[in-house]
Amino acid sequence: MKGKAKLNVDKIAKALGAEPRGAVSAKGGHFGAMQLVAEIRSRFQVPKGGGRATDPHWTERRLVPLAPETLTRPTLLAKKLHDEQEIVISPLQLAALLLEQAAVAVDGGSVEKLAREHVGDRQSA
């Protein structure tokens, strides 16, 4: 299965008589969903031995405890991607992509606030 060719932004901008000004990132709604679909299609590859397509750079495996409600949204989104876009992705693969995006987007102050709300002001011993 061949991956889609990357867009040459400089070439497109030149053809339109424009110049690139930086990346644009959609967050939610239709455009955010389409951006997620494009990312899945460009990053996920079927392993040589067969099986479900995945990102070949994902080499770490961790067990993360979750509440059942936490997986509800990725489960619904994965089903929707399968039904509407014919993309086969597991809810946890989708959750990993969303975690990557959130980790890049969040700032240090937000992380500290979230951690304090979750665990309080406990200090490590």
C-alpha positions as CSV (number, residue, x, y, z in Angstrom):
1,M,0.0,0.0,0.0
2,K,1.6,3.3,-1.1
3,G,1.3,6.4,1.0
4,K,0.0,9.6,-0.5
5,A,2.6,12.0,-1.8
6,K,3.3,15.0,0.4
7,L,2.1,18.4,-0.8
8,N,4.8,20.8,-1.9
9,V,3.6,24.0,-0.2
10,D,6.2,26.2,-1.8
11,K,5.3,25.0,-5.3
12,I,1.6,25.5,-4.7
13,A,2.2,29.0,-3.2
14,K,4.4,30.0,-6.2
15,A,1.7,28.8,-8.7
16,L,-0.9,30.9,-6.8
17,G,1.4,33.9,-6.6
18,A,1.6,33.7,-2.8
19,E,4.1,32.8,-0.2
20,P,3.8,30.3,2.6
21,R,3.3,32.0,6.1
22,G,3.4,28.9,8.3
23,A,1.3,25.9,9.3
24,V,-2.4,26.2,9.9
25,S,-3.9,23.8,12.4
26,A,-7.6,23.0,12.7
27,K,-8.8,22.1,16.1
28,G,-12.3,20.8,15.9
29,G,-15.4,20.5,13.8
30,H,-15.4,19.4,10.2
31,F,-12.0,20.7,9.3
32,G,-10.4,19.2,12.4
33,A,-11.9,15.9,11.5
34,M,-10.7,16.1,8.0
35,Q,-7.2,17.0,9.2
36,L,-7.3,13.9,11.5
37,V,-8.4,11.7,8.6
38,A,-5.5,13.1,6.4
39,E,-3.0,12.4,9.3
40,I,-4.2,8.8,9.7
41,R,-4.0,8.1,6.0
42,S,-0.5,9.6,5.7
43,R,1.0,8.0,8.8
44,F,-0.5,4.6,9.2
45,Q,1.0,1.7,7.2
46,V,0.1,-2.0,7.1
47,P,3.0,-4.0,8.7
48,K,5.0,-6.2,6.4
49,G,3.6,-9.3,8.1
50,G,0.1,-8.1,7.7
51,G,-2.4,-7.0,10.3
52,R,-3.9,-3.6,11.2
53,A,-2.3,-0.5,9.8
54,T,-0.4,1.5,12.4
55,D,2.3,4.2,12.7
56,P,5.6,2.5,12.3
57,H,7.2,5.0,14.7
58,W,5.1,3.8,17.6
59,T,7.4,1.4,19.3
60,E,6.5,2.0,23.0
61,R,3.8,-0.1,24.6
62,R,2.4,1.0,27.9
63,L,-0.6,0.1,30.0
64,V,-2.6,3.1,30.9
65,P,-5.5,2.8,33.3
66,L,-8.6,4.5,32.0
67,A,-12.2,5.0,33.1
68,P,-14.7,3.3,30.7
69,E,-16.2,6.7,29.9
70,T,-12.8,7.9,28.7
71,L,-12.9,5.5,25.8
72,T,-16.5,6.3,24.8
73,R,-15.6,9.3,22.5
74,P,-12.6,7.6,20.7
75,T,-14.8,4.5,20.2
76,L,-17.6,6.6,18.6
77,L,-15.1,8.5,16.5
78,A,-13.3,5.3,15.3
79,K,-16.6,3.8,14.3
80,K,-17.6,7.0,12.4
81,L,-14.2,7.1,10.6
82,H,-14.8,3.4,9.6
83,D,-18.4,4.0,8.4
84,E,-17.9,7.3,6.6
85,Q,-14.3,7.2,5.4
86,E,-13.6,3.4,5.4
87,I,-10.6,4.0,7.7
88,V,-9.9,1.0,10.0
89,I,-8.5,2.4,13.3
90,S,-8.9,1.1,16.8
91,P,-10.2,3.4,19.5
92,L,-6.8,3.3,21.3
93,Q,-4.9,4.1,18.1
94,L,-7.1,7.2,17.7
95,A,-6.6,8.0,21.4
96,A,-2.8,7.8,20.8
97,L,-3.1,10.3,18.0
98,L,-5.2,12.6,20.1
99,L,-2.8,12.4,22.9
100,E,0.1,13.3,20.6
101,Q,-1.8,16.4,19.4
102,A,-2.8,17.4,22.9
103,A,0.8,17.0,24.2
104,V,2.1,19.4,21.5
105,A,-0.7,21.9,22.0
106,V,-0.7,22.2,25.8
107,D,1.5,24.7,27.6
108,G,3.3,24.2,30.9
109,G,0.9,26.3,33.0
110,S,-2.1,24.3,31.9
111,V,-0.3,21.1,32.7
112,E,0.6,22.3,36.1
113,K,-2.9,23.4,36.8
114,L,-4.4,20.1,35.6
115,A,-1.9,18.1,37.7
116,R,-2.7,20.1,40.8
117,E,-6.4,19.6,40.3
118,H,-5.9,15.9,39.9
119,V,-3.4,15.1,42.6
120,G,-3.4,18.2,44.7
121,D,-0.3,19.8,46.2
122,R,1.3,16.5,47.3
123,Q,5.1,16.5,47.1
124,S,7.1,13.4,46.1
125,A,9.0,11.9,49.0
